[in-house]
Amino acid sequence: MSRKKISTTIYIEPEQAERLKQLNARTKVAVAEYIRQGINLILKHNEHLLPGQLSLDDRAAPQLGLPQMGLPQPPAKASQKAGK
């Protein structure tokens, strides 16, 4: 049984739509399935930017005044860089 899906609207370029239709005609795989696969590729590629389960070290780090290694750090402010 497939999982429940959420309907959404996307806008693609005409060339993308045409190529997806051609792919669908040859493979009989739904265009929506190819779009979901593309989304999964992007999510996997950017997985390091998404929140996830913290390790024990990451949970203890703020209490110890240490940076959290599993999460990206915001850029330092200009005043911090100048040593102010």
N, CA, C and O atoms as a GROMACS GRO file, in nm:
protein
  336
    1MET      N    1   0.084  -0.118   0.000
    1MET     CA    2   0.000   0.000   0.000
    1MET      C    3   0.088   0.124   0.000
    1MET      O    4   0.187   0.130   0.074
    2SER      N    5   0.055   0.221  -0.081
    2SER     CA    6   0.137   0.342  -0.086
    2SER      C    7   0.097   0.436   0.027
    2SER      O    8  -0.014   0.431   0.080
    3ARG      N    9   0.192   0.523   0.061
    3ARG     CA   10   0.169   0.620   0.167
    3ARG      C   11   0.079   0.732   0.116
    3ARG      O   12   0.073   0.759  -0.004
    4LYS      N   13   0.011   0.797   0.209
    4LYS     CA   14  -0.073   0.911   0.175
    4LYS      C   15   0.016   1.023   0.120
    4LYS      O   16   0.126   1.046   0.170
    5LYS      N   17  -0.032   1.090   0.018
    5LYS     CA   18   0.044   1.198  -0.043
    5LYS      C   19  -0.031   1.329  -0.027
    5LYS      O   20  -0.154   1.330  -0.017
    6ILE      N   21   0.043   1.438  -0.023
    6ILE     CA   22  -0.013   1.571  -0.009
    6ILE      C   23  -0.009   1.638  -0.145
    6ILE      O   24   0.094   1.637  -0.212
    7SER      N   25  -0.120   1.696  -0.184
    7SER     CA   26  -0.127   1.766  -0.312
    7SER      C   27  -0.061   1.903  -0.301
    7SER      O   28  -0.078   1.974  -0.202
    8THR      N   29   0.014   1.938  -0.403
    8THR     CA   30   0.078   2.069  -0.409
    8THR      C   31   0.085   2.114  -0.555
    8THR      O   32   0.069   2.033  -0.646
    9THR      N   33   0.109   2.239  -0.575
    9THR     CA   34   0.123   2.293  -0.710
    9THR      C   35   0.266   2.336  -0.730
    9THR      O   36   0.325   2.402  -0.645
   10ILE      N   37   0.324   2.297  -0.844
   10ILE     CA   38   0.458   2.342  -0.879
   10ILE      C   39   0.454   2.402  -1.018
   10ILE      O   40   0.364   2.373  -1.098
   11TYR      N   41   0.550   2.485  -1.046
   11TYR     CA   42   0.562   2.545  -1.179
   11TYR      C   43   0.695   2.499  -1.237
   11TYR      O   44   0.801   2.517  -1.176
   12ILE      N   45   0.687   2.439  -1.356
   12ILE     CA   46   0.808   2.394  -1.424
   12ILE      C   47   0.813   2.460  -1.562
   12ILE      O   48   0.713   2.512  -1.612
   13GLU      N   49   0.929   2.456  -1.619
   13GLU     CA   50   0.947   2.516  -1.751
   13GLU      C   51   0.886   2.425  -1.857
   13GLU      O   52   0.880   2.303  -1.838
   14PRO      N   53   0.840   2.482  -1.968
   14PRO     CA   54   0.777   2.401  -2.074
   14PRO      C   55   0.867   2.286  -2.121
   14PRO      O   56   0.819   2.176  -2.149
   15GLU      N   57   0.997   2.312  -2.131
   15GLU     CA   58   1.090   2.207  -2.175
   15GLU      C   59   1.093   2.092  -2.075
   15GLU      O   60   1.100   1.975  -2.114
   16GLN      N   61   1.088   2.125  -1.948
   16GLN     CA   62   1.085   2.020  -1.844
   16GLN      C   63   0.959   1.937  -1.856
   16GLN      O   64   0.963   1.814  -1.846
   17ALA      N   65   0.846   2.004  -1.876
   17ALA     CA   66   0.719   1.933  -1.889
   17ALA      C   67   0.720   1.839  -2.010
   17ALA      O   68   0.675   1.725  -2.001
   18GLU      N   69   0.773   1.888  -2.121
   18GLU     CA   70   0.778   1.806  -2.242
   18GLU      C   71   0.868   1.683  -2.223
   18GLU      O   72   0.831   1.572  -2.262
   19ARG      N   73   0.983   1.704  -2.163
   19ARG     CA   74   1.075   1.590  -2.141
   19ARG      C   75   1.018   1.490  -2.042
   19ARG      O   76   1.036   1.369  -2.057
   20LEU      N   77   0.947   1.541  -1.941
   20LEU     CA   78   0.883   1.449  -1.846
   20LEU      C   79   0.772   1.368  -1.915
   20LEU      O   80   0.756   1.249  -1.886
   21LYS      N   81   0.697   1.431  -2.005
   21LYS     CA   82   0.593   1.360  -2.080
   21LYS      C   83   0.656   1.251  -2.168
   21LYS      O   84   0.603   1.141  -2.179
   22GLN      N   85   0.768   1.284  -2.232
   22GLN     CA   86   0.836   1.186  -2.316
   22GLN      C   87   0.886   1.068  -2.231
   22GLN      O   88   0.874   0.952  -2.271
   23LEU      N   89   0.941   1.100  -2.116
   23LEU     CA   90   0.990   0.995  -2.026
   23LEU      C   91   0.874   0.907  -1.981
   23LEU      O   92   0.886   0.784  -1.978
   24ASN      N   93   0.762   0.969  -1.946
   24ASN     CA   94   0.642   0.895  -1.906
   24ASN      C   95   0.594   0.803  -2.018
   24ASN      O   96   0.556   0.689  -1.993
   25ALA      N   97   0.595   0.853  -2.142
   25ALA     CA   98   0.548   0.773  -2.255
   25ALA      C   99   0.635   0.649  -2.276
   25ALA      O  100   0.585   0.543  -2.314
   26ARG      N  101   0.764   0.663  -2.252
   26ARG     CA  102   0.855   0.549  -2.274
   26ARG      C  103   0.859   0.452  -2.157
   26ARG      O  104   0.876   0.332  -2.177
   27THR      N  105   0.844   0.503  -2.035
   27THR     CA  106   0.862   0.418  -1.918
   27THR      C  107   0.732   0.380  -1.848
   27THR      O  108   0.728   0.286  -1.770
   28LYS      N  109   0.625   0.454  -1.876
   28LYS     CA  110   0.495   0.436  -1.810
   28LYS      C  111   0.503   0.464  -1.660
   28LYS      O  112   0.419   0.417  -1.583
   29VAL      N  113   0.603   0.540  -1.619
   29VAL     CA  114   0.615   0.586  -1.480
   29VAL      C  115   0.553   0.725  -1.474
   29VAL      O  116   0.580   0.810  -1.559
   30ALA      N  117   0.469   0.747  -1.374
   30ALA     CA  118   0.397   0.874  -1.363
   30ALA      C  119   0.494   0.992  -1.348
   30ALA      O  120   0.597   0.980  -1.282
   31VAL      N  121   0.458   1.105  -1.409
   31VAL     CA  122   0.538   1.226  -1.397
   31VAL      C  123   0.554   1.264  -1.251
   31VAL      O  124   0.662   1.304  -1.208
   32ALA      N  125   0.447   1.251  -1.173
   32ALA     CA  126   0.453   1.283  -1.029
   32ALA      C  127   0.558   1.198  -0.958
   32ALA      O  128   0.624   1.246  -0.865
   33GLU      N  129   0.575   1.074  -1.000
   33GLU     CA  130   0.676   0.988  -0.937
   33GLU      C  131   0.817   1.040  -0.967
   33GLU      O  132   0.903   1.040  -0.880
   34TYR      N  133   0.839   1.085  -1.090
   34TYR     CA  134   0.970   1.142  -1.123
   34TYR      C  135   0.995   1.270  -1.044
   34TYR      O  136   1.108   1.295  -1.001
   35ILE      N  137   0.893   1.351  -1.024
   35ILE     CA  138   0.908   1.473  -0.945
   35ILE      C  139   0.941   1.438  -0.800
   35ILE      O  140   1.028   1.501  -0.739
   36ARG      N  141   0.871   1.337  -0.744
   36ARG     CA  142   0.902   1.294  -0.606
   36ARG      C  143   1.046   1.244  -0.596
   36ARG      O  144   1.115   1.272  -0.499
   37GLN      N  145   1.091   1.168  -0.697
   37GLN     CA  146   1.229   1.119  -0.696
   37GLN      C  147   1.328   1.235  -0.700
   37GLN      O  148   1.431   1.232  -0.632
   38GLY      N  149   1.298   1.337  -0.780
   38GLY     CA  150   1.385   1.455  -0.786
   38GLY      C  151   1.391   1.527  -0.652
   38GLY      O  152   1.497   1.571  -0.609
   39ILE      N  153   1.277   1.539  -0.587
   39ILE     CA  154   1.273   1.602  -0.455
   39ILE      C  155   1.357   1.522  -0.357
   39ILE      O  156   1.431   1.580  -0.277
   40ASN      N  157   1.346   1.390  -0.362
   40ASN     CA  158   1.427   1.306  -0.273
   40ASN      C  159   1.576   1.324  -0.297
   40ASN      O  160   1.654   1.324  -0.202
   41LEU      N  161   1.617   1.338  -0.422
   41LEU     CA  162   1.758   1.362  -0.453
   41LEU      C  163   1.807   1.492  -0.390
   41LEU      O  164   1.916   1.496  -0.333
   42ILE      N  165   1.727   1.598  -0.400
   42ILE     CA  166   1.764   1.728  -0.342
   42ILE      C  167   1.768   1.720  -0.190
   42ILE      O  168   1.859   1.774  -0.128
   43LEU      N  169   1.670   1.653  -0.130
   43LEU     CA  170   1.669   1.639   0.016
   43LEU      C  171   1.791   1.562   0.064
   43LEU      O  172   1.852   1.598   0.164
   44LYS      N  173   1.827   1.455  -0.006
   44LYS     CA  174   1.944   1.377   0.033
   44LYS      C  175   2.072   1.460   0.017
   44LYS      O  176   2.160   1.457   0.104
   45HIS      N  177   2.081   1.534  -0.092
   45HIS     CA  178   2.199   1.617  -0.118
   45HIS      C  179   2.217   1.725  -0.010
   45HIS      O  180   2.330   1.762   0.023
   46ASN      N  181   2.107   1.776   0.042
   46ASN     CA  182   2.112   1.884   0.141
   46ASN      C  183   2.079   1.836   0.282
   46ASN      O  184   2.044   1.916   0.369
   47GLU      N  185   2.091   1.707   0.304
   47GLU     CA  186   2.056   1.648   0.434
   47GLU      C  187   2.129   1.714   0.550
   47GLU      O  188   2.074   1.725   0.659
   48HIS      N  189   2.251   1.755   0.528
   48HIS     CA  190   2.331   1.817   0.634
   48HIS      C  191   2.272   1.950   0.681
   48HIS      O  192   2.307   1.999   0.788
   49LEU      N  193   2.183   2.009   0.603
   49LEU     CA  194   2.120   2.136   0.640
   49LEU      C  195   1.988   2.117   0.716
   49LEU      O  196   1.933   2.213   0.769
   50LEU      N  197   1.939   1.994   0.719
   50LEU     CA  198   1.810   1.967   0.782
   50LEU      C  199   1.829   1.927   0.928
   50LEU      O  200   1.930   1.868   0.965
   51PRO      N  201   1.730   1.960   1.012
   51PRO     CA  202   1.740   1.919   1.152
   51PRO      C  203   1.731   1.767   1.162
   51PRO      O  204   1.665   1.702   1.082
   52GLY      N  205   1.797   1.714   1.260
   52GLY     CA  206   1.795   1.570   1.282
   52GLY      C  207   1.815   1.541   1.429
   52GLY      O  208   1.818   1.632   1.512
   53GLN      N  209   1.828   1.416   1.459
   53GLN     CA  210   1.850   1.376   1.597
   53GLN      C  211   1.989   1.420   1.641
   53GLN      O  212   2.087   1.397   1.570
   54LEU      N  213   1.998   1.482   1.757
   54LEU     CA  214   2.126   1.527   1.809
   54LEU      C  215   2.196   1.414   1.881
   54LEU      O  216   2.132   1.330   1.945
   55SER      N  217   2.327   1.412   1.871
   55SER     CA  218   2.403   1.315   1.948
   55SER      C  219   2.411   1.363   2.092
   55SER      O  220   2.374   1.477   2.122
   56LEU      N  221   2.457   1.278   2.181
   56LEU     CA  222   2.472   1.316   2.321
   56LEU      C  223   2.567   1.435   2.334
   56LEU      O  224   2.543   1.524   2.416
   57ASP      N  225   2.673   1.437   2.255
   57ASP     CA  226   2.768   1.548   2.259
   57ASP      C  227   2.702   1.680   2.221
   57ASP      O  228   2.729   1.783   2.283
   58ASP      N  229   2.615   1.678   2.118
   58ASP     CA  230   2.548   1.799   2.074
   58ASP      C  231   2.451   1.852   2.178
   58ASP      O  232   2.436   1.973   2.192
   59ARG      N  233   2.385   1.762   2.252
   59ARG     CA  234   2.291   1.806   2.354
   59ARG      C  235   2.364   1.866   2.474
   59ARG      O  236   2.312   1.958   2.538
   60ALA      N  237   2.482   1.817   2.506
   60ALA     CA  238   2.556   1.866   2.620
   60ALA      C  239   2.634   1.993   2.588
   60ALA      O  240   2.667   2.070   2.678
   61ALA      N  241   2.664   2.015   2.462
   61ALA     CA  242   2.750   2.126   2.422
   61ALA      C  243   2.701   2.263   2.471
   61ALA      O  244   2.782   2.339   2.525
   62PRO      N  245   2.571   2.298   2.455
   62PRO     CA  246   2.529   2.432   2.500
   62PRO      C  247   2.548   2.451   2.651
   62PRO      O  248   2.581   2.561   2.695
   63GLN      N  249   2.527   2.347   2.728
   63GLN     CA  250   2.543   2.358   2.873
   63GLN      C  251   2.688   2.381   2.912
   63GLN      O  252   2.717   2.440   3.016
   64LEU      N  253   2.779   2.335   2.828
   64LEU     CA  254   2.921   2.350   2.855
   64LEU      C  255   2.980   2.473   2.785
   64LEU      O  256   3.100   2.500   2.797
   65GLY      N  257   2.896   2.547   2.713
   65GLY     CA  258   2.944   2.664   2.641
   65GLY      C  259   3.023   2.629   2.516
   65GLY      O  260   3.104   2.710   2.469
   66LEU      N  261   3.000   2.509   2.462
   66LEU     CA  262   3.072   2.464   2.343
   66LEU      C  263   2.981   2.475   2.220
   66LEU      O  264   2.859   2.472   2.234
   67PRO      N  265   3.039   2.487   2.101
   67PRO     CA  266   2.956   2.489   1.980
   67PRO      C  267   2.896   2.351   1.955
   67PRO      O  268   2.956   2.249   1.991
   68GLN      N  269   2.778   2.349   1.894
   68GLN     CA  270   2.715   2.223   1.858
   68GLN      C  271   2.772   2.177   1.725
   68GLN      O  272   2.753   2.243   1.624
   69MET      N  273   2.842   2.066   1.725
   69MET     CA  274   2.913   2.021   1.606
   69MET      C  275   2.819   1.970   1.497
   69MET      O  276   2.854   1.978   1.379
   70GLY      N  277   2.701   1.918   1.532
   70GLY     CA  278   2.611   1.860   1.433
   70GLY      C  279   2.525   1.963   1.362
   70GLY      O  280   2.456   1.927   1.267
   71LEU      N  281   2.527   2.088   1.405
   71LEU     CA  282   2.443   2.190   1.346
   71LEU      C  283   2.529   2.301   1.285
   71LEU      O  284   2.633   2.335   1.341
   72PRO      N  285   2.488   2.355   1.172
   72PRO     CA  286   2.565   2.465   1.114
   72PRO      C  287   2.561   2.587   1.206
   72PRO      O  288   2.458   2.616   1.268
   73GLN      N  289   2.671   2.657   1.215
   73GLN     CA  290   2.682   2.775   1.301
   73GLN      C  291   2.653   2.900   1.219
   73GLN      O  292   2.696   2.908   1.104
   74PRO      N  293   2.581   2.997   1.276
   74PRO     CA  294   2.558   3.122   1.204
   74PRO      C  295   2.688   3.197   1.188
   74PRO      O  296   2.779   3.182   1.270
   75PRO      N  297   2.700   3.279   1.083
   75PRO     CA  298   2.824   3.354   1.064
   75PRO      C  299   2.844   3.453   1.178
   75PRO      O  300   2.748   3.506   1.234
   76ALA      N  301   2.970   3.477   1.213
   76ALA     CA  302   3.002   3.571   1.320
   76ALA      C  303   2.969   3.712   1.276
   76ALA      O  304   2.984   3.746   1.158
   77LYS      N  305   2.923   3.794   1.369
   77LYS     CA  306   2.893   3.934   1.338
   77LYS      C  307   3.024   4.010   1.317
   77LYS      O  308   3.130   3.969   1.365
   78ALA      N  309   3.015   4.118   1.245
   78ALA     CA  310   3.135   4.197   1.213
   78ALA      C  311   3.204   4.243   1.342
   78ALA      O  312   3.327   4.248   1.346
   79SER      N  313   3.128   4.278   1.446
   79SER     CA  314   3.189   4.324   1.570
   79SER      C  315   3.267   4.213   1.640
   79SER      O  316   3.366   4.240   1.708
   80GLN      N  317   3.223   4.087   1.623
   80GLN     CA  318   3.294   3.975   1.681
   80GLN      C  319   3.424   3.948   1.606
   80GLN      O  320   3.524   3.909   1.666
   81LYS      N  321   3.422   3.968   1.476
   81LYS     CA  322   3.541   3.944   1.395
   81LYS      C  323   3.650   4.046   1.430
   81LYS      O  324   3.768   4.013   1.427
   82ALA      N  325   3.610   4.168   1.462
   82ALA     CA  326   3.705   4.275   1.491
   82ALA      C  327   3.757   4.266   1.634
   82ALA      O  328   3.843   4.344   1.675
   83GLY      N  329   3.704   4.169   1.711
   83GLY     CA  330   3.751   4.150   1.848
   83GLY      C  331   3.685   4.246   1.947
   83GLY      O  332   3.739   4.268   2.056
   84LYS      N  333   3.570   4.302   1.912
   84LYS     CA  334   3.500   4.394   2.002
   84LYS      C  335   3.411   4.319   2.096
   84LYS      O  336   3.344   4.380   2.180
   0.00000   0.00000   0.00000
